[in-house]
Amino acid sequence: MGLAIKPQKLKWRIARLTVLALCAAVYAMGVFAVTHRQSAAMAMGLSAAVAAVTCFWPRLSTLLAGIRRRSAGRAVTNAIAAFALAAVLYAIVISGLMLGALGGAPADGATLIVLGCRVHGEEPSLMLYRRMDAALKTLRDKPEAVAVLSGGQGSGEWITEAEAMRRYLTANGVAEERLFTEGRSTSTYENIMFSKIIIEGHGLSKNIAIVTDGFHQFRARSFAKSAGLAPVAVSSGTPVFTLPYYWLREIAAITAQIVMAWPTFDLRWLRLDCASS
């Protein structure tokens, strides 16, 4: 009987083991992602942090209780808790906007803007392959549609992202005359603005469909809307083991855009016409 574990302690141990198992699973997925040259540092770091907190929670709770016995300690911990709560609520609001940008269906004669992504030498990354496959399916389903392939050349890339996309799509049966390459852009904003120049220069339809990952659609569509284009979304699937990292990074990018726009109160890029969804 002396070895019996109290029900409350048993529940706590089971909960800790469950959290640790989930963290181990996320970390293993991160290792898999890294071996496939995908970024998973955020997922791996968060899983390791949660696992550490779970393992040492009894000691941490005792330490926090000691800190909160002092008035200064209570003030600091309350401020940290308030900031954390505000950050979570802010992330929920931005995530809602990001999810709301996923709708829409391209018109038969739409212009696709396919946003580039990392190329390793001349080999497209997994994420870029998924975007190209989404564009390929839409071009096959919409014979009158055309595509602007947008993406410059970064470090470690031997060709532009636009050229990598052109090679893949033509190799899979898309006619050259349906494709327009834009190989100068180095950001989402430039993707849209440089693509707009091509659209206007060739008299292409301004009813556009932006082909990119779902997490990226809100910012890309907002830039397009502020540029006078009518965007809908064609979203490619993001590998699940990279989604936490890219989702949080996108929230940070949106926040940076708000901060940069705030001094001039020019937040038009945030507008998203839901009627076009």
C-alpha positions as a Markdown table, in Angstrom:
| # | Residue | x | y | z |
|---|---|---|---|---|
| 1 | Met | 0.0 | 0.0 | 0.0 |
| 2 | Gly | 3.0 | 2.3 | 0.6 |
| 3 | Leu | 3.8 | 2.3 | -3.1 |
| 4 | Ala | 0.3 | 3.3 | -4.1 |
| 5 | Ile | 0.1 | 6.6 | -6.1 |
| 6 | Lys | -2.6 | 9.1 | -5.2 |
| 7 | Pro | -5.1 | 9.7 | -8.0 |
| 8 | Gln | -4.2 | 13.4 | -8.2 |
| 9 | Lys | -0.5 | 12.6 | -8.7 |
| 10 | Leu | -1.3 | 9.9 | -11.2 |
| 11 | Lys | -3.4 | 12.3 | -13.3 |
| 12 | Trp | -0.5 | 14.8 | -13.2 |
| 13 | Arg | 2.0 | 12.2 | -14.3 |
| 14 | Ile | -0.2 | 11.0 | -17.1 |
| 15 | Ala | -0.7 | 14.6 | -18.3 |
| 16 | Arg | 3.0 | 15.3 | -18.2 |
| 17 | Leu | 3.8 | 12.1 | -20.1 |
| 18 | Thr | 1.1 | 13.1 | -22.7 |
| 19 | Val | 2.6 | 16.5 | -23.2 |
| 20 | Leu | 6.1 | 15.1 | -23.4 |
| 21 | Ala | 5.0 | 12.6 | -26.0 |
| 22 | Leu | 3.4 | 15.3 | -28.1 |
| 23 | Cys | 6.5 | 17.4 | -27.9 |
| 24 | Ala | 8.6 | 14.5 | -28.9 |
| 25 | Ala | 6.4 | 13.9 | -31.9 |
| 26 | Val | 6.6 | 17.6 | -33.0 |
| 27 | Tyr | 10.4 | 17.5 | -32.5 |
| 28 | Ala | 10.6 | 14.4 | -34.6 |
| 29 | Met | 8.6 | 16.0 | -37.4 |
| 30 | Gly | 11.0 | 19.0 | -37.2 |
| 31 | Val | 14.0 | 16.7 | -37.7 |
| 32 | Phe | 12.2 | 15.2 | -40.7 |
| 33 | Ala | 11.6 | 18.7 | -42.1 |
| 34 | Val | 15.2 | 19.7 | -41.7 |
| 35 | Thr | 16.3 | 16.6 | -43.6 |
| 36 | His | 14.1 | 17.7 | -46.4 |
| 37 | Arg | 15.6 | 21.2 | -46.4 |
| 38 | Gln | 12.5 | 22.8 | -44.8 |
| 39 | Ser | 12.5 | 25.3 | -42.0 |
| 40 | Ala | 11.3 | 23.8 | -38.7 |
| 41 | Ala | 13.3 | 25.7 | -36.1 |
| 42 | Met | 10.2 | 27.4 | -34.6 |
| 43 | Ala | 8.4 | 24.1 | -34.2 |
| 44 | Met | 11.4 | 22.3 | -32.8 |
| 45 | Gly | 12.2 | 25.2 | -30.4 |
| 46 | Leu | 8.7 | 25.5 | -29.1 |
| 47 | Ser | 8.4 | 21.8 | -28.5 |
| 48 | Ala | 11.7 | 21.7 | -26.6 |
| 49 | Ala | 10.6 | 24.7 | -24.5 |
| 50 | Val | 7.2 | 23.2 | -23.7 |
| 51 | Ala | 8.9 | 19.9 | -22.8 |
| 52 | Ala | 11.4 | 21.7 | -20.5 |
| 53 | Val | 8.6 | 23.6 | -18.7 |
| 54 | Thr | 6.6 | 20.4 | -18.3 |
| 55 | Cys | 9.5 | 18.5 | -16.8 |
| 56 | Phe | 10.5 | 21.2 | -14.4 |
| 57 | Trp | 7.0 | 22.6 | -13.6 |
| 58 | Pro | 7.0 | 21.6 | -9.9 |
| 59 | Arg | 10.2 | 23.5 | -9.3 |
| 60 | Leu | 9.1 | 26.4 | -11.5 |
| 61 | Ser | 5.7 | 26.7 | -9.7 |
| 62 | Thr | 7.5 | 26.8 | -6.4 |
| 63 | Leu | 9.9 | 29.5 | -7.7 |
| 64 | Leu | 7.0 | 31.6 | -9.1 |
| 65 | Ala | 5.1 | 31.3 | -5.8 |
| 66 | Gly | 8.2 | 32.7 | -4.0 |
| 67 | Ile | 8.5 | 35.6 | -6.5 |
| 68 | Arg | 4.8 | 36.5 | -6.1 |
| 69 | Arg | 5.1 | 36.9 | -2.3 |
| 70 | Arg | 6.7 | 40.2 | -3.0 |
| 71 | Ser | 4.8 | 43.2 | -4.3 |
| 72 | Ala | 7.3 | 43.9 | -7.0 |
| 73 | Gly | 7.3 | 40.3 | -8.0 |
| 74 | Arg | 3.5 | 40.3 | -8.3 |
| 75 | Ala | 3.6 | 43.4 | -10.5 |
| 76 | Val | 6.2 | 42.0 | -12.8 |
| 77 | Thr | 4.4 | 38.6 | -13.2 |
| 78 | Asn | 1.0 | 40.3 | -13.7 |
| 79 | Ala | 2.5 | 42.5 | -16.4 |
| 80 | Ile | 4.0 | 39.5 | -18.1 |
| 81 | Ala | 0.7 | 37.6 | -17.9 |
| 82 | Ala | -1.2 | 40.7 | -19.3 |
| 83 | Phe | 1.3 | 41.0 | -22.2 |
| 84 | Ala | 1.1 | 37.3 | -23.0 |
| 85 | Leu | -2.7 | 37.4 | -22.9 |
| 86 | Ala | -2.7 | 40.5 | -25.2 |
| 87 | Ala | -0.3 | 38.8 | -27.6 |
| 88 | Val | -2.5 | 35.6 | -27.8 |
| 89 | Leu | -5.6 | 37.7 | -28.4 |
| 90 | Tyr | -3.8 | 39.7 | -31.1 |
| 91 | Ala | -2.6 | 36.5 | -32.8 |
| 92 | Ile | -6.1 | 35.1 | -32.7 |
| 93 | Val | -7.5 | 38.3 | -34.5 |
| 94 | Ile | -4.7 | 38.2 | -37.1 |
| 95 | Ser | -5.2 | 34.5 | -37.6 |
| 96 | Gly | -8.9 | 35.1 | -38.2 |
| 97 | Leu | -8.1 | 37.6 | -40.9 |
| 98 | Met | -5.6 | 35.2 | -42.5 |
| 99 | Leu | -8.2 | 32.4 | -42.5 |
| 100 | Gly | -10.8 | 34.8 | -44.0 |
| 101 | Ala | -8.5 | 35.5 | -47.0 |
| 102 | Leu | -8.6 | 31.9 | -48.2 |
| 103 | Gly | -11.8 | 32.0 | -50.2 |
| 104 | Gly | -12.7 | 32.6 | -53.8 |
| 105 | Ala | -12.6 | 30.8 | -57.1 |
| 106 | Pro | -10.7 | 32.1 | -60.2 |
| 107 | Ala | -12.6 | 33.2 | -63.3 |
| 108 | Asp | -12.2 | 31.3 | -66.5 |
| 109 | Gly | -10.0 | 34.0 | -68.0 |
| 110 | Ala | -8.2 | 34.9 | -64.8 |
| 111 | Thr | -4.6 | 35.9 | -64.5 |
| 112 | Leu | -2.7 | 33.8 | -62.0 |
| 113 | Ile | 0.1 | 35.5 | -60.0 |
| 114 | Val | 2.2 | 32.6 | -58.8 |
| 115 | Leu | 4.5 | 33.7 | -55.9 |
| 116 | Gly | 7.9 | 32.2 | -55.8 |
| 117 | Cys | 9.7 | 30.4 | -53.0 |
| 118 | Arg | 13.1 | 29.0 | -52.2 |
| 119 | Val | 15.1 | 27.3 | -55.0 |
| 120 | His | 18.1 | 25.1 | -54.0 |
| 121 | Gly | 20.5 | 25.7 | -56.9 |
| 122 | Glu | 18.1 | 24.9 | -59.7 |
| 123 | Glu | 15.8 | 22.5 | -57.7 |
| 124 | Pro | 12.5 | 24.0 | -56.4 |
| 125 | Ser | 11.8 | 23.6 | -52.7 |
| 126 | Leu | 8.9 | 21.4 | -51.5 |
| 127 | Met | 6.9 | 24.5 | -50.8 |
| 128 | Leu | 7.5 | 25.9 | -54.3 |
| 129 | Tyr | 6.6 | 22.5 | -55.9 |
| 130 | Arg | 3.2 | 22.7 | -54.1 |
| 131 | Arg | 2.6 | 26.2 | -55.4 |
| 132 | Met | 3.5 | 25.1 | -58.9 |
| 133 | Asp | 1.2 | 22.1 | -58.7 |
| 134 | Ala | -1.7 | 24.4 | -57.5 |
| 135 | Ala | -1.0 | 26.7 | -60.5 |
| 136 | Leu | -0.7 | 23.7 | -62.9 |
| 137 | Lys | -4.1 | 22.3 | -61.8 |
| 138 | Thr | -5.8 | 25.7 | -62.2 |
| 139 | Leu | -4.3 | 26.3 | -65.6 |
| 140 | Arg | -5.5 | 22.9 | -66.7 |
| 141 | Asp | -9.0 | 23.5 | -65.3 |
| 142 | Lys | -9.1 | 27.0 | -66.9 |
| 143 | Pro | -7.8 | 26.8 | -70.4 |
| 144 | Glu | -8.2 | 30.6 | -71.0 |
| 145 | Ala | -6.3 | 31.5 | -67.9 |
| 146 | Val | -2.7 | 32.8 | -68.0 |
| 147 | Ala | 0.0 | 33.1 | -65.3 |
| 148 | Val | 2.6 | 35.6 | -64.2 |
| 149 | Leu | 5.4 | 33.7 | -62.5 |
| 150 | Ser | 6.9 | 36.0 | -59.9 |
| 151 | Gly | 10.1 | 35.5 | -58.0 |
| 152 | Gly | 13.7 | 36.8 | -58.2 |
| 153 | Gln | 17.0 | 35.2 | -57.4 |
| 154 | Gly | 18.3 | 34.9 | -53.9 |
| 155 | Ser | 21.4 | 33.5 | -52.2 |
| 156 | Gly | 22.1 | 29.9 | -53.1 |
| 157 | Glu | 19.7 | 30.1 | -56.1 |
| 158 | Trp | 21.4 | 29.6 | -59.5 |
| 159 | Ile | 18.3 | 30.6 | -61.5 |
| 160 | Thr | 15.4 | 32.9 | -60.6 |
| 161 | Glu | 12.3 | 31.4 | -58.9 |
| 162 | Ala | 10.3 | 32.6 | -61.9 |
| 163 | Glu | 12.5 | 30.6 | -64.3 |
| 164 | Ala | 12.2 | 27.5 | -62.1 |
| 165 | Met | 8.5 | 27.8 | -62.3 |
| 166 | Arg | 8.5 | 28.3 | -66.0 |
| 167 | Arg | 10.6 | 25.2 | -66.6 |
| 168 | Tyr | 8.3 | 23.0 | -64.4 |
| 169 | Leu | 5.0 | 24.2 | -65.9 |
| 170 | Thr | 6.2 | 24.0 | -69.5 |
| 171 | Ala | 7.6 | 20.5 | -68.8 |
| 172 | Asn | 4.1 | 19.6 | -67.6 |
| 173 | Gly | 2.4 | 20.7 | -70.8 |
| 174 | Val | 1.6 | 24.4 | -70.2 |
| 175 | Ala | 2.1 | 26.5 | -73.4 |
| 176 | Glu | 4.8 | 29.1 | -73.2 |
| 177 | Glu | 2.5 | 31.8 | -74.5 |
| 178 | Arg | 0.3 | 31.4 | -71.4 |
| 179 | Leu | 3.3 | 32.2 | -69.0 |
| 180 | Phe | 4.9 | 35.5 | -68.2 |
| 181 | Thr | 8.0 | 35.6 | -66.0 |
| 182 | Glu | 8.8 | 38.3 | -63.5 |
| 183 | Gly | 12.3 | 37.7 | -62.1 |
| 184 | Arg | 13.2 | 40.9 | -60.2 |
| 185 | Ser | 11.1 | 40.7 | -57.0 |
| 186 | Thr | 12.5 | 40.0 | -53.6 |
| 187 | Ser | 9.4 | 40.5 | -51.4 |
| 188 | Thr | 5.7 | 39.9 | -51.4 |
| 189 | Tyr | 5.1 | 43.6 | -52.1 |
| 190 | Glu | 7.4 | 43.5 | -55.1 |
| 191 | Asn | 5.8 | 40.3 | -56.3 |
| 192 | Ile | 2.5 | 42.1 | -56.6 |
| 193 | Met | 3.7 | 45.4 | -57.9 |
| 194 | Phe | 6.1 | 44.0 | -60.5 |
| 195 | Ser | 3.4 | 41.5 | -61.6 |
| 196 | Lys | 0.9 | 44.4 | -62.0 |
| 197 | Ile | 3.3 | 46.1 | -64.4 |
| 198 | Ile | 3.4 | 42.9 | -66.6 |
| 199 | Ile | -0.4 | 42.6 | -66.4 |
| 200 | Glu | -1.0 | 46.1 | -67.5 |
| 201 | Gly | 1.8 | 46.0 | -70.1 |
| 202 | His | 0.3 | 42.9 | -71.8 |
| 203 | Gly | -3.3 | 43.9 | -71.3 |
| 204 | Leu | -4.0 | 40.8 | -69.1 |
| 205 | Ser | -7.1 | 40.5 | -67.0 |
| 206 | Lys | -7.1 | 42.3 | -63.7 |
| 207 | Asn | -9.3 | 39.6 | -62.2 |
| 208 | Ile | -6.4 | 37.8 | -60.6 |
| 209 | Ala | -5.9 | 34.7 | -58.6 |
| 210 | Ile | -2.9 | 34.6 | -56.3 |
| 211 | Val | -1.2 | 31.2 | -56.0 |
| 212 | Thr | 0.7 | 30.8 | -52.7 |
| 213 | Asp | 0.4 | 29.1 | -49.4 |
| 214 | Gly | -2.7 | 29.7 | -47.4 |
| 215 | Phe | -0.9 | 31.5 | -44.5 |
| 216 | His | 0.5 | 34.0 | -47.1 |
| 217 | Gln | -2.8 | 34.8 | -48.8 |
| 218 | Phe | -4.0 | 37.7 | -46.6 |
| 219 | Arg | -0.9 | 39.8 | -47.0 |
| 220 | Ala | -0.6 | 39.1 | -50.7 |
| 221 | Arg | -4.3 | 39.7 | -51.4 |
| 222 | Ser | -4.2 | 42.9 | -49.4 |
| 223 | Phe | -1.3 | 44.2 | -51.4 |
| 224 | Ala | -3.1 | 43.3 | -54.6 |
| 225 | Lys | -6.3 | 45.0 | -53.5 |
| 226 | Ser | -4.5 | 48.2 | -52.7 |
| 227 | Ala | -2.8 | 48.1 | -56.1 |
| 228 | Gly | -6.3 | 48.1 | -57.8 |
| 229 | Leu | -6.5 | 44.4 | -58.7 |
| 230 | Ala | -9.4 | 42.1 | -57.9 |
| 231 | Pro | -7.8 | 39.1 | -56.1 |
| 232 | Val | -9.0 | 35.7 | -55.2 |
| 233 | Ala | -7.0 | 32.9 | -53.6 |
| 234 | Val | -5.7 | 29.6 | -55.0 |
| 235 | Ser | -3.9 | 28.1 | -52.0 |
| 236 | Ser | -1.3 | 25.4 | -52.0 |
| 237 | Gly | -1.0 | 23.0 | -49.1 |
| 238 | Thr | 1.8 | 23.8 | -46.6 |
| 239 | Pro | 3.7 | 20.9 | -45.1 |
| 240 | Val | 2.3 | 20.4 | -41.6 |
| 241 | Phe | 5.7 | 20.3 | -40.0 |
| 242 | Thr | 6.5 | 23.8 | -41.2 |
| 243 | Leu | 3.1 | 25.4 | -40.7 |
| 244 | Pro | 3.6 | 26.6 | -37.1 |
| 245 | Tyr | 6.8 | 28.4 | -38.1 |
| 246 | Tyr | 5.5 | 30.0 | -41.2 |
| 247 | Trp | 2.1 | 31.0 | -39.6 |
| 248 | Leu | 3.9 | 32.8 | -36.7 |
| 249 | Arg | 6.4 | 34.3 | -39.1 |
| 250 | Glu | 3.5 | 35.7 | -41.2 |
| 251 | Ile | 1.9 | 37.2 | -38.1 |
| 252 | Ala | 5.2 | 38.9 | -37.4 |
| 253 | Ala | 5.3 | 40.2 | -41.1 |
| 254 | Ile | 1.8 | 41.6 | -40.9 |
| 255 | Thr | 2.7 | 43.3 | -37.6 |
| 256 | Ala | 5.8 | 44.8 | -39.2 |
| 257 | Gln | 3.6 | 46.1 | -42.1 |
| 258 | Ile | 1.2 | 47.7 | -39.7 |
| 259 | Val | 4.0 | 49.4 | -37.8 |
| 260 | Met | 5.6 | 50.7 | -41.0 |
| 261 | Ala | 2.3 | 52.1 | -42.3 |
| 262 | Trp | 1.2 | 53.6 | -39.0 |
| 263 | Pro | 3.2 | 56.9 | -39.1 |
| 264 | Thr | 1.4 | 57.9 | -42.4 |
| 265 | Phe | -1.9 | 56.2 | -41.4 |
| 266 | Asp | -1.8 | 54.5 | -44.7 |
| 267 | Leu | -3.3 | 51.1 | -43.8 |
| 268 | Arg | -5.1 | 50.6 | -47.1 |
| 269 | Trp | -3.1 | 47.5 | -47.7 |
| 270 | Leu | -5.0 | 45.9 | -44.8 |
| 271 | Arg | -8.3 | 46.2 | -46.7 |
| 272 | Leu | -9.8 | 43.0 | -48.0 |
| 273 | Asp | -13.0 | 43.1 | -50.0 |
| 274 | Cys | -14.9 | 40.1 | -48.7 |
| 275 | Ala | -17.3 | 40.4 | -51.6 |
| 276 | Ser | -14.5 | 39.2 | -53.9 |
| 277 | Ser | -14.0 | 36.1 | -51.9 |
